[in-house]
Amino acid sequence: MPVTRLLCAAAALAAFVGPFAAPVSAMAQTKTVAITAIVQHPALDATRDGVVEALKDAGYVQGQNLKVEYQSAQGSPATAAQIARQFAGSRPDVIVPISTPSAQAVAAATRDIPVVFTAVTDPVSAQLVKSMDKPGANITGLSDMAPVGEHVALIREILPQAKRIGVLYNPGEPNSIVLVKALKDEAAKAGLTVVEASVPKSSDAQQAVRSLVGKADAVYIPLDNTVVSALESVIAVGQQAKLPIFSADTDSVARGTVASIGFDYLQVGKQTGAIVARVLKGEKPGDIPVSLAKGTDLFVNPKSAAAMGVTLPDAVVKRATKVVGQ
């Protein structure tokens, strides 16, 4: 074939395939991040949103070069395991489980897909990683270990006459077991007694808090997804019985707890998203140390406190990062 005809044929072929070549190239560059949470509540939802925001800041934009899949287990460990297996089968670039139960389900479902967990209280005791510095395998992430000692001190400052702290938690959540142990240790240092009430499922929360009326001077809710998802029923009993309810997470203060010192979970999500971006760019999860959530805020709710028979000290209100419920 003469050179001129060959060049013309090549040009014609390029003109034909050109419109189809661009999308194929774009798809090849698209990354998929699969996110799952054990249940939906404000703190976990904010964490998810923070992950997506951080990925955008790192250059991964939904609809352009990023696909985000999200599923909630709606409080069911069996559903969490099913979602984990489904994600493992679809083979995304990274799986982001939010909460300890979801992280354990995902870790059990895959040994090769990169996993970046978040909102996990103690990833070592949950057997997710070998150590915080060297997680190993295909997994790393971020721990949101709550400042329990500060929580106990805050309760004592607001309720100086308190002697017994009730705690609502699901004994099936490993993160809650860790926090209840920490609560007992910190309460003992402060001369306080801890009274436990078990909440195996969200529908048990109201009856559990009722069981603490007359037995506790205040109730503490750790980072327990089962209880937090049923928070409104707990708050209702607290107001009826004049039993102050405190929370480990600040998002629950806007929903009616008296006060909390905790993390901004949108920022927790952003910190996590930064780790996900590193993995998407080629770093191995097992080589990235587990991060600790940064920054704590004091949230107070004077209106809810009053409804539970408590007047917040001026000193507490003045140093609050945020005053809600006014």
ZISUL-V220037 format. One line per field, one symbol per residue. ss: DSSP state (A for helix, B for strand, O for the rest). A space follows every 50 residues. Layout:
BEGIN
ss=???
END
This chain:
BEGIN
ss=OOAAAAAAAAAAAAAAAAAAAAAAAAAAAOBBBBBBBOOOOAAAAAAAAA AAAAAAAOOOOBOOOBBBBBBBOOOOAAAAAAAAAAAAAAOOOBBBBBOA AAAAAAAAAOOOOBBBBBBBOOOOOOOOOOOOOOOOOOBBBBBOOOOAAA AAAAAAAAOOOOOBBBBBBOOOOAAAAAAAAAAAAAAAAOOOBBBBBBOO OAAAAAAAAAOOBOOBOBBBBOOOAAAAOOAAAAAAAAAAAOOBBBBOOA AAOOOOOOBBBBOOAAAAAAAAAAAAAAAAOOOOAAAOOOBBOOOOBBBB OAAAAAAOOOOOOAAAAAOOOBBOOO
END
